[in-house]
Amino acid sequence: MLSQLSRLSVEADGRYASAAELQFLKDYFQSLNHRMSAYKKIQASEKEILSQVEAQMQSIDPNIFRRGSQDVTAKCRLDAAMVLRHSAAALLINDTERLRDRLLLWLQTILGPFHAKNSSSVTYDVMKKVIKQHLTTEEANLFVPILDINRSILGK
Protein backbone atom coordinates (compact mmCIF):
# COMPACT_ATOMS: atom_id res chain seq x y z
CA MET A 1 0.00 0.00 0.00
CA LEU A 2 2.84 2.39 0.72
CA SER A 3 4.13 1.90 -2.82
CA GLN A 4 0.65 2.43 -4.21
CA LEU A 5 0.14 5.57 -2.11
CA SER A 6 3.47 6.94 -3.23
CA ARG A 7 2.63 6.25 -6.88
CA LEU A 8 -0.82 7.82 -6.46
CA SER A 9 0.67 10.97 -4.93
CA VAL A 10 2.88 11.39 -8.02
CA GLU A 11 0.22 10.49 -10.58
CA ALA A 12 -2.52 12.64 -9.01
CA ASP A 13 -0.26 15.59 -8.23
CA GLY A 14 -2.32 18.78 -8.49
CA ARG A 15 -5.64 17.00 -9.06
CA TYR A 16 -8.10 14.84 -7.21
CA ALA A 17 -7.68 11.09 -7.57
CA SER A 18 -10.39 9.25 -9.47
CA ALA A 19 -12.57 6.57 -7.93
CA ALA A 20 -10.64 3.93 -9.89
CA GLU A 21 -7.34 5.25 -8.53
CA LEU A 22 -8.70 5.04 -4.98
CA GLN A 23 -10.08 1.50 -5.34
CA PHE A 24 -6.95 -0.05 -3.79
CA LEU A 25 -7.72 1.83 -0.56
CA LYS A 26 -11.27 0.46 -0.44
CA ASP A 27 -9.95 -3.05 -1.10
CA TYR A 28 -7.33 -2.65 1.61
CA PHE A 29 -9.76 -1.45 4.26
CA GLN A 30 -12.21 -4.24 3.41
CA SER A 31 -9.48 -6.81 4.06
CA LEU A 32 -7.84 -5.04 7.01
CA ASN A 33 -9.40 -7.20 9.75
CA HIS A 34 -8.21 -10.39 8.03
CA ARG A 35 -4.76 -8.89 7.49
CA MET A 36 -4.41 -7.87 11.14
CA SER A 37 -5.68 -11.21 12.37
CA ALA A 38 -3.31 -13.16 10.11
CA TYR A 39 -0.39 -10.93 11.10
CA LYS A 40 -1.05 -11.51 14.80
CA LYS A 41 -1.42 -15.27 14.32
CA ILE A 42 1.83 -15.48 12.36
CA GLN A 43 3.60 -13.40 15.00
CA ALA A 44 2.28 -15.54 17.85
CA SER A 45 3.02 -18.82 16.06
CA GLU A 46 6.32 -17.95 14.36
CA LYS A 47 8.45 -20.46 16.24
CA GLU A 48 5.94 -23.25 15.76
CA ILE A 49 5.50 -22.43 12.05
CA LEU A 50 9.23 -22.39 11.41
CA SER A 51 9.77 -25.55 13.42
CA GLN A 52 7.08 -27.37 11.44
CA VAL A 53 8.53 -26.09 8.15
CA GLU A 54 12.03 -27.22 9.09
CA ALA A 55 10.86 -30.67 10.22
CA GLN A 56 8.84 -31.23 7.05
CA MET A 57 11.72 -30.06 4.88
CA GLN A 58 14.09 -32.51 6.57
CA SER A 59 11.57 -35.30 6.08
CA ILE A 60 11.49 -34.48 2.34
CA ASP A 61 15.30 -34.36 2.09
CA PRO A 62 17.48 -35.13 5.13
CA ASN A 63 20.39 -33.29 3.46
CA ILE A 64 18.47 -30.17 2.49
CA PHE A 65 20.38 -28.06 5.01
CA ARG A 66 23.80 -29.23 3.91
CA ARG A 67 26.11 -27.43 1.52
CA GLY A 68 28.83 -29.96 0.92
CA SER A 69 30.10 -30.91 4.34
CA GLN A 70 28.72 -27.78 6.00
CA ASP A 71 25.48 -27.75 8.01
CA VAL A 72 23.62 -24.52 7.20
CA THR A 73 20.52 -25.24 9.28
CA ALA A 74 21.03 -22.24 11.56
CA LYS A 75 21.53 -19.86 8.63
CA CYS A 76 18.48 -21.21 6.79
CA ARG A 77 16.45 -20.89 9.99
CA LEU A 78 17.45 -17.22 10.36
CA ASP A 79 16.72 -16.46 6.70
CA ALA A 80 13.30 -18.14 6.88
CA ALA A 81 12.42 -16.18 10.03
CA MET A 82 13.51 -12.91 8.42
CA VAL A 83 11.51 -13.56 5.26
CA LEU A 84 8.45 -14.71 7.25
CA ARG A 85 8.52 -11.52 9.34
CA HIS A 86 8.91 -9.27 6.32
CA SER A 87 6.22 -11.22 4.48
CA ALA A 88 3.84 -10.77 7.41
CA ALA A 89 4.59 -7.04 7.35
CA ALA A 90 3.91 -6.99 3.59
CA LEU A 91 0.60 -8.72 4.30
CA LEU A 92 -0.32 -6.20 6.96
CA ILE A 93 0.38 -3.14 4.81
CA ASN A 94 -0.49 -4.87 1.50
CA ASP A 95 2.81 -3.98 -0.12
CA THR A 96 4.54 -6.82 -1.92
CA GLU A 97 6.49 -4.36 -4.08
CA ARG A 98 8.27 -3.11 -0.99
CA LEU A 99 8.98 -6.70 0.12
CA ARG A 100 10.39 -7.57 -3.30
CA ASP A 101 12.49 -4.43 -3.67
CA ARG A 102 13.80 -4.12 -0.13
CA LEU A 103 14.39 -7.73 0.85
CA LEU A 104 13.80 -10.47 -1.69
CA LEU A 105 16.00 -9.14 -4.50
CA TRP A 106 18.80 -8.44 -2.03
CA LEU A 107 18.45 -11.90 -0.49
CA GLN A 108 18.39 -13.49 -3.94
CA THR A 109 21.76 -11.88 -4.64
CA ILE A 110 23.18 -13.04 -1.31
CA LEU A 111 21.90 -16.62 -1.64
CA GLY A 112 22.87 -17.00 -5.30
CA PRO A 113 26.45 -18.18 -4.74
CA PHE A 114 25.26 -20.75 -2.21
CA HIS A 115 23.01 -22.53 -4.73
CA ALA A 116 20.07 -22.35 -2.34
CA LYS A 117 17.32 -22.19 -4.97
CA ASN A 118 16.16 -25.76 -4.38
CA SER A 119 15.94 -25.38 -0.61
CA SER A 120 14.18 -22.01 -1.06
CA SER A 121 11.60 -23.60 -3.36
CA VAL A 122 10.97 -26.36 -0.86
CA THR A 123 10.83 -23.86 2.01
CA TYR A 124 8.01 -21.82 0.53
CA ASP A 125 6.10 -24.83 -0.79
CA VAL A 126 6.16 -26.37 2.68
CA MET A 127 5.49 -23.03 4.37
CA LYS A 128 2.29 -22.62 2.34
CA LYS A 129 1.01 -25.94 3.69
CA VAL A 130 2.00 -25.09 7.27
CA ILE A 131 0.56 -21.57 7.13
CA LYS A 132 -2.81 -22.92 6.00
CA GLN A 133 -2.95 -24.87 9.27
CA HIS A 134 -2.55 -21.65 11.28
CA LEU A 135 -4.78 -19.24 9.34
CA THR A 136 -8.40 -19.13 8.26
CA THR A 137 -9.14 -19.57 4.58
CA GLU A 138 -9.63 -15.81 4.13
CA GLU A 139 -6.35 -15.04 5.88
CA ALA A 140 -4.46 -17.71 3.93
CA ASN A 141 -5.89 -16.36 0.67
CA LEU A 142 -4.21 -13.04 1.48
CA PHE A 143 -0.89 -14.54 2.63
CA VAL A 144 -0.25 -17.46 0.26
CA PRO A 145 0.30 -15.17 -2.78
CA ILE A 146 3.11 -13.50 -0.83
CA LEU A 147 4.72 -16.89 -0.25
CA ASP A 148 4.37 -17.54 -3.98
CA ILE A 149 6.28 -14.32 -4.67
CA ASN A 150 8.99 -15.42 -2.21
CA ARG A 151 9.27 -18.76 -4.00
CA SER A 152 9.37 -17.23 -7.46
CA ILE A 153 12.18 -14.84 -6.52
CA LEU A 154 14.22 -17.01 -4.16
CA GLY A 155 13.46 -20.48 -5.55
CA LYS A 156 13.90 -22.04 -8.93
Rosetta blueprint (number, residue, H / E / L):
1 M L
2 L H
3 S H
4 Q H
5 L H
6 S H
7 R H
8 L H
9 S H
10 V H
11 E H
12 A L
13 D L
14 G L
15 R L
16 Y L
17 A L
18 S L
19 A H
20 A H
21 E H
22 L H
23 Q H
24 F H
25 L H
26 K H
27 D H
28 Y H
29 F H
30 Q H
31 S H
32 L H
33 N H
34 H H
35 R H
36 M H
37 S H
38 A H
39 Y H
40 K H
41 K H
42 I H
43 Q H
44 A H
45 S H
46 E H
47 K H
48 E H
49 I H
50 L H
51 S H
52 Q H
53 V H
54 E H
55 A H
56 Q H
57 M H
58 Q H
59 S H
60 I H
61 D L
62 P L
63 N L
64 I L
65 F L
66 R E
67 R E
68 G L
69 S L
70 Q E
71 D E
72 V L
73 T H
74 A H
75 K H
76 C H
77 R H
78 L H
79 D H
80 A H
81 A H
82 M H
83 V H
84 L H
85 R H
86 H H
87 S H
88 A H
89 A H
90 A H
91 L H
92 L H
93 I H
94 N L
95 D L
96 T H
97 E H
98 R H
99 L H
100 R H
101 D H
102 R H
103 L H
104 L H
105 L H
106 W H
107 L H
108 Q H
109 T H
110 I H
111 L H
112 G H
113 P H
114 F H
115 H L
116 A L
117 K H
118 N H
119 S H
120 S H
121 S H
122 V H
123 T H
124 Y H
125 D H
126 V H
127 M H
128 K H
129 K H
130 V H
131 I H
132 K H
133 Q H
134 H H
135 L L
136 T L
137 T H
138 E H
139 E H
140 A H
141 N H
142 L H
143 F H
144 V H
145 P H
146 I H
147 L H
148 D H
149 I H
150 N H
151 R H
152 S H
153 I H
154 L H
155 G L
156 K L
